[in-house]
Amino acid sequence: MQYGEILHSIMAAQPEVVALTAEARAALGAVPKDFPGRFYDLGIAEQNLIGAAAGMAAMGKIVFVHSPLATFITMRSFEQIRTTVAMQGHNVKIPGLLPGLAAGFQGPTHVALEDIGLMRGIPGVTVMAAASQEELKEIMDRAVATDGCVYFQVPPDLPERLDYCGAPTTFDQPRWLRKGKDGLVISMGFMTPIALKAVDSLAEKGVRLALINLCMLDPAPRKALLSIMGGFEKIATVEEHFITGGLGSIVAEIIADAGLGKRLKRIGVEDVFPDRYTTHEANLQYIGLDAQGIAAKLKRFF
């Protein structure tokens, strides 16, 4: 199911859920037509959008807010999310549409490579990322059931589902995609299917890496991650995000806090702005975050 279909099913089942947009109705499918009394388009005014959402949440509504791009909703509205929503504990759900480099065809200003770092830096905000359509539905159901502010990435072109090793754990725990003895790879969101291709390509060359997908980023499943990481000397993270603030930082913090003696390689966007107006796929290849580029980085590290 696509994002708009999932939101539609949630709104059909729960009359307290409302949807607001800043001219992002295209992502909502039939929601505007089928729920005219619970859908409001506030125009290109993300800060006002968050203020209106906080007001509705204060009146008992569960509010999903939408901006066309993750970078607009997390950066332009950061102060409002922090002060007007999270600090007050309001029940506002924030999908990050087209995160990472997905909007790179519109230029460097439109990519979102710091959204996870920004949102997890606000106390009390739950942060998640989907790697499949199946997980997106799990995440959205959890968002509705979670009191307070929730941010979750909605990457484009997600596979319908991922085939996990054995019966998968609940999505808020690490999920195994591959077992291996030569090292551990932890990935999130849109990067997970790509990391899977990279890991499989290395397995064909005799480098057998374990791969887990992490949907719940904050609060992270620290106990489960420590248990898994304890069995490996080398660990790599893969993310479509700056290497500071996101998944790599989350794992590094957990390792440091526990005093684990592990080597960590953070694979993501280095500390430099992207500089190309091009497609998502071309940007990933240019930066080295396609399957071939990730495999090369993993091979050098492991």
C-alpha positions in Angstrom: 0.0 0.0 0.0 1.2 3.5 -0.8 1.2 6.3 1.8 -2.1 7.8 0.7 -3.9 4.5 0.8 -2.6 3.8 4.3 -3.6 7.2 5.6 -7.0 6.7 4.0 -7.6 3.4 5.8 -6.5 5.0 9.1 -8.9 8.0 8.7 -11.7 5.6 7.7 -11.2 3.7 11.0 -10.5 6.6 13.3 -12.6 9.7 13.0 -10.3 11.8 15.3 -7.5 11.7 12.6 -7.3 14.7 10.4 -4.9 15.6 7.6 -3.3 19.0 6.9 -1.1 19.9 3.9 1.1 22.7 2.6 0.2 22.0 -1.0 1.1 18.4 -0.8 -2.3 16.8 -1.6 -0.8 14.7 -4.4 0.7 12.3 -1.8 -2.6 11.8 -0.1 -4.5 10.0 -2.8 -8.2 10.0 -2.3 -8.1 11.5 1.2 -9.0 15.1 0.1 -12.0 13.8 -1.8 -13.3 11.2 0.6 -12.7 13.2 3.8 -13.5 16.9 2.9 -14.4 17.8 6.5 -11.1 16.4 7.9 -8.7 17.6 5.2 -7.2 21.2 5.1 -4.7 22.7 2.6 -3.0 25.7 4.2 -0.9 26.6 1.2 2.9 26.9 1.1 3.2 27.9 4.8 4.8 25.1 6.7 5.3 27.1 9.9 1.6 28.0 10.0 0.8 24.4 9.2 2.5 23.2 12.3 0.8 25.9 14.4 -2.6 24.9 13.1 -1.8 21.2 13.7 -0.8 22.0 17.3 -4.1 23.8 17.8 -6.1 20.9 16.5 -4.2 18.4 18.6 -4.9 20.5 21.7 -8.6 20.0 20.9 -8.2 16.2 20.8 -7.4 15.5 17.2 -4.6 13.3 15.9 -3.0 15.4 13.1 -1.0 14.2 10.1 0.8 17.2 8.5 2.3 17.1 5.0 4.8 19.2 3.1 5.9 18.2 -0.4 9.4 17.6 0.8 11.0 16.3 4.0 13.5 19.2 4.0 10.7 21.8 4.1 8.8 20.3 7.0 11.8 19.6 9.2 13.9 22.7 8.5 11.5 25.5 7.8 9.3 24.4 10.6 11.9 23.3 13.1 11.2 25.9 15.8 7.4 25.3 15.6 7.9 21.5 15.8 10.1 21.9 18.8 8.3 24.6 20.7 4.6 24.4 19.6 4.3 20.7 19.2 6.9 18.6 21.0 7.4 20.8 24.1 3.6 20.8 24.6 3.3 17.0 24.0 0.8 17.5 21.1 -0.3 14.6 19.1 1.1 15.6 15.7 2.5 13.1 13.2 5.0 14.3 10.6 5.8 12.2 7.5 9.0 13.2 5.8 8.0 12.9 2.1 10.9 12.4 -0.4 13.7 12.3 2.2 17.3 11.9 1.4 18.3 12.6 -2.2 14.9 11.7 -3.6 14.2 15.4 -4.6 17.7 16.0 -5.9 16.2 16.6 -9.4 15.1 20.0 -7.9 18.6 20.8 -6.7 20.7 20.7 -3.6 18.4 23.0 -1.6 15.6 20.4 -1.8 17.4 17.3 -0.5 16.9 16.2 3.2 20.1 14.8 4.6 19.8 16.1 8.1 16.1 15.3 8.9 16.8 12.4 11.3 19.4 14.4 13.1 17.1 17.3 13.6 14.1 15.4 14.7 15.9 13.0 17.1 17.5 16.1 18.6 14.1 17.2 20.0 13.2 15.5 23.3 10.2 13.2 23.1 9.9 13.0 19.4 9.6 9.4 18.1 11.6 8.9 14.9 11.2 6.0 12.5 12.0 5.0 8.9 10.3 2.5 6.6 12.2 0.1 4.3 9.1 -1.4 2.7 5.4 -0.6 2.1 4.6 -3.2 4.7 6.7 -1.5 7.3 5.3 1.9 6.4 1.9 0.7 7.4 3.3 -0.7 10.7 5.0 2.6 11.3 1.9 4.7 10.6 -0.2 2.5 12.8 2.3 2.9 15.6 2.4 6.7 15.0 -1.4 6.9 15.6 -1.1 4.8 18.7 1.9 6.8 20.1 1.1 9.9 22.2 3.0 13.0 21.2 5.1 14.0 18.2 6.2 11.4 15.7 8.4 11.9 12.6 8.8 9.1 10.1 10.5 9.0 6.7 8.4 8.1 3.6 10.9 7.2 0.9 9.8 6.8 -2.7 9.5 3.5 -4.6 9.6 1.2 -1.6 9.3 -2.6 -2.2 6.1 -4.1 -1.1 7.8 -6.2 1.5 11.2 -7.5 2.6 12.0 -11.2 3.2 13.5 -11.4 6.7 15.4 -14.4 8.2 12.8 -16.5 9.9 9.8 -14.8 11.6 10.6 -11.1 11.9 10.6 -9.4 15.2 8.2 -6.5 15.8 9.3 -3.5 13.6 10.6 -1.6 16.7 13.4 -4.2 17.0 16.3 -5.0 14.7 15.3 -7.3 11.9 17.7 -9.8 10.3 17.9 -9.8 6.5 21.2 -11.8 6.3 23.3 -13.8 8.7 27.1 -13.7 8.4 30.3 -14.1 10.3 32.6 -11.5 8.7 31.0 -8.4 10.1 27.7 -6.6 10.8 25.9 -4.1 8.6 23.1 -2.0 10.0 20.9 -0.1 7.5 17.7 2.0 7.5 14.9 3.2 5.2 15.5 3.4 1.5 19.1 2.2 1.8 18.1 -1.2 3.2 17.1 -2.9 -0.1 20.3 -1.4 -1.7 22.5 -2.5 1.2 21.0 -6.0 0.8 22.1 -6.1 -2.9 25.6 -5.0 -1.8 25.8 -7.6 0.9 24.6 -10.3 -1.4 27.2 -9.3 -4.0 30.0 -9.6 -1.5 28.7 -13.0 -0.4 29.3 -14.2 -3.9 32.9 -13.2 -3.5 33.3 -15.0 -0.1 32.7 -12.0 2.2 29.7 -13.0 4.3 28.2 -10.1 6.2 25.2 -10.0 8.5 22.6 -7.3 7.7 19.9 -5.9 9.9 17.3 -3.3 9.2 16.4 -0.7 11.8 13.0 1.0 11.6 12.8 2.5 15.1 15.6 5.1 15.4 14.5 7.0 18.4 14.1 5.6 20.9 16.5 3.1 19.5 16.3 -0.6 20.7 19.6 -0.3 22.6 19.4 -3.6 24.5 18.8 -5.6 21.3 21.5 -3.7 19.3 24.1 -4.3 22.0 23.3 -8.0 22.1 23.7 -8.2 18.3 26.8 -6.0 18.1 28.5 -7.9 20.8 29.0 -10.8 18.4 31.0 -8.8 15.9 34.3 -6.9 15.9 33.5 -4.6 12.9 30.2 -2.8 12.3 29.1 -0.6 9.4 26.0 1.6 9.1 24.4 2.5 5.8 22.1 5.5 5.5 20.9 8.2 3.0 21.8 11.0 5.4 24.8 13.0 6.5 27.0 10.7 8.5 26.5 13.0 11.5 23.3 12.9 13.4 21.6 9.9 11.8 22.0 6.1 12.0 25.7 6.2 12.2 25.6 8.6 15.2 22.9 6.5 16.9 25.0 3.4 16.7 28.2 5.2 17.7 26.5 6.7 20.8 25.2 3.3 21.8 28.7 1.7 21.4 30.3 4.6 23.3 27.8 4.6 26.2 28.2 0.8 26.7 32.0 1.0 26.4 32.1 -1.6 23.6 35.5 -2.0 21.9 34.2 -2.1 18.3 35.3 -0.6 15.0 32.6 1.4 13.3 32.4 2.5 9.7 29.6 5.1 8.9 28.5 4.9 5.2 26.4 7.8 4.1 26.8 11.3 2.7 30.1 12.8 3.8 30.3 16.3 5.4 29.7 18.2 2.1 26.6 19.4 0.3 25.5 17.6 -2.9 26.0 19.7 -5.9 23.9 18.1 -8.7 20.5 18.5 -10.2 19.8 15.0 -11.2 17.7 11.9 -10.5 17.6 10.0 -7.3 19.4 7.0 -8.8 22.1 9.2 -10.4 22.7 11.1 -7.2 23.1 7.8 -5.2 25.6 6.5 -7.9 27.5 9.8 -7.9 27.9 9.8 -4.1 28.7 6.1 -3.9 25.4 5.0 -2.3 24.3 2.7 -5.0 24.7 -1.1 -4.5 28.1 -1.1 -6.2 29.4 1.9 -4.3 28.3 0.5 -0.9 29.8 -2.9 -1.7 33.1 -1.3 -2.5 33.1 0.6 0.8 32.1 -2.5 2.8 34.8 -4.6 1.1 37.5 -2.1 2.0 36.3 -2.0 5.6 35.7 -5.6 6.3 
